[in-house]
Amino acid sequence: MKNYNFSALTNVELINADLGSMNDEQLSVLYAQARYCQAMTDADIDTMRELVSEDMTYTHMSGMTQTREEYFADIADGSLRYFTIGMDSPKIEVSGDTATITYTSVLNANAYGARGTYRMKGTHYYEKA
């Protein structure tokens, strides 16, 4: 079993996550998502590009939808600034070459000028490369 160093992801908090009950595939998905969240807080667009497909779309709490590159541009220019991200109660399902992770995000962010802590449930999909 691979060792995943979640503590190196300093701006990501795992909340209500029972790592001991997860198998290696589930931990791998959780770690990839946590790396993505850390990249969001670091405005590390290269890592974000590495972890999501080109056809990814983002839907904000307001209902606004963006392409991957539109979303990344807003992070790069500071329109969206993530400080910390909590991943509350992550549930990971792996089936064949695909996986889903569902959790409640606890975002400490400045989103288009509105600073606050935002909670939202979301599902992310992964496919083995």
C-alpha positions as CSV (number, residue, x, y, z in Angstrom):
1,M,0.0,0.0,0.0
2,K,1.4,3.4,-1.0
3,N,2.0,6.0,1.7
4,Y,0.1,9.3,0.9
5,N,1.4,12.3,2.7
6,F,-1.7,14.4,3.3
7,S,0.1,16.5,5.9
8,A,2.2,18.0,3.1
9,L,-0.9,19.6,1.7
10,T,-0.9,22.4,4.2
11,N,-4.0,24.3,3.0
12,V,-6.2,21.3,2.8
13,E,-8.1,19.8,5.8
14,L,-9.6,16.4,5.8
15,I,-12.7,16.5,8.0
16,N,-14.6,13.3,9.1
17,A,-12.4,11.2,6.8
18,D,-11.6,7.7,8.0
19,L,-8.4,7.0,6.1
20,G,-7.9,3.6,7.9
21,S,-11.1,2.2,6.3
22,M,-10.1,3.2,2.8
23,N,-8.3,0.9,0.4
24,D,-5.4,2.0,-1.8
25,E,-7.5,2.9,-4.8
26,Q,-9.8,5.1,-2.6
27,L,-6.8,6.7,-0.9
28,S,-5.3,7.4,-4.4
29,V,-8.5,9.2,-5.5
30,L,-8.7,11.2,-2.2
31,Y,-5.0,12.2,-2.5
32,A,-5.5,13.3,-6.1
33,Q,-8.4,15.5,-5.1
34,A,-6.6,16.9,-2.1
35,R,-3.6,17.7,-4.3
36,Y,-6.0,19.5,-6.6
37,C,-7.4,21.5,-3.7
38,Q,-3.9,22.4,-2.6
39,A,-3.2,23.6,-6.1
40,M,-6.3,25.8,-6.0
41,T,-5.0,27.5,-2.8
42,D,-1.5,27.9,-4.4
43,A,-2.9,29.1,-7.7
44,D,-0.8,26.4,-9.2
45,I,-2.4,26.2,-12.6
46,D,0.1,23.7,-14.0
47,T,-0.9,21.1,-11.4
48,M,-4.5,21.9,-11.9
49,R,-4.2,21.3,-15.6
50,E,-2.4,18.0,-14.9
51,L,-5.3,16.7,-12.7
52,V,-8.4,17.7,-14.8
53,S,-9.4,17.0,-18.4
54,E,-9.5,19.8,-21.0
55,D,-13.3,19.4,-21.3
56,M,-13.9,20.1,-17.6
57,T,-16.6,22.6,-16.8
58,Y,-17.1,24.4,-13.4
59,T,-20.5,25.4,-12.0
60,H,-20.3,28.0,-9.3
61,M,-22.8,28.4,-6.4
62,S,-24.3,31.3,-8.3
63,G,-25.1,29.0,-11.2
64,M,-22.4,30.6,-13.4
65,T,-20.6,28.0,-15.6
66,Q,-17.1,28.2,-16.9
67,T,-14.8,26.2,-19.0
68,R,-11.6,24.9,-17.5
69,E,-9.5,27.7,-18.9
70,E,-11.9,30.5,-17.9
71,Y,-11.9,29.1,-14.3
72,F,-8.1,28.8,-14.3
73,A,-7.7,32.4,-15.6
74,D,-9.9,33.7,-12.7
75,I,-7.6,31.8,-10.2
76,A,-4.5,33.0,-11.9
77,D,-5.6,36.7,-11.9
78,G,-6.9,36.6,-8.3
79,S,-10.6,37.0,-9.1
80,L,-10.9,33.7,-7.3
81,R,-8.6,33.3,-4.3
82,Y,-8.7,30.2,-2.2
83,F,-7.0,30.3,1.2
84,T,-7.9,26.9,2.7
85,I,-10.2,24.1,1.6
86,G,-11.8,21.5,3.9
87,M,-12.9,18.2,2.5
88,D,-15.8,17.1,4.8
89,S,-17.0,13.5,4.9
90,P,-15.4,12.3,1.6
91,K,-17.0,9.2,0.1
92,I,-15.1,7.5,-2.7
93,E,-16.5,4.8,-5.0
94,V,-14.2,3.0,-7.5
95,S,-15.6,0.9,-10.3
96,G,-13.2,-0.5,-12.9
97,D,-11.3,2.4,-14.4
98,T,-13.5,5.2,-13.0
99,A,-14.0,6.7,-9.6
100,T,-16.2,9.3,-7.9
101,I,-15.5,11.3,-4.8
102,T,-18.3,13.2,-3.1
103,Y,-17.8,15.6,-0.2
104,T,-18.7,18.9,1.2
105,S,-16.2,21.6,0.4
106,V,-15.5,24.1,3.2
107,L,-13.9,27.0,1.2
108,N,-12.2,29.9,2.9
109,A,-12.1,32.1,-0.2
110,N,-12.4,35.5,-1.8
111,A,-14.8,34.8,-4.7
112,Y,-15.1,37.8,-7.0
113,G,-14.8,40.3,-4.1
114,A,-16.9,38.4,-1.6
115,R,-14.7,37.0,1.3
116,G,-16.1,34.3,3.4
117,T,-16.4,30.6,4.2
118,Y,-18.5,28.7,1.8
119,R,-19.9,25.2,2.2
120,M,-21.0,23.2,-0.9
121,K,-21.5,19.6,-1.8
122,G,-19.9,18.4,-4.9
123,T,-18.9,15.3,-6.9
124,H,-15.7,14.9,-8.8
125,Y,-15.1,12.1,-11.4
126,Y,-11.8,10.4,-12.1
127,E,-10.6,8.0,-14.8
128,K,-7.5,5.9,-14.7
129,A,-4.9,7.1,-17.2
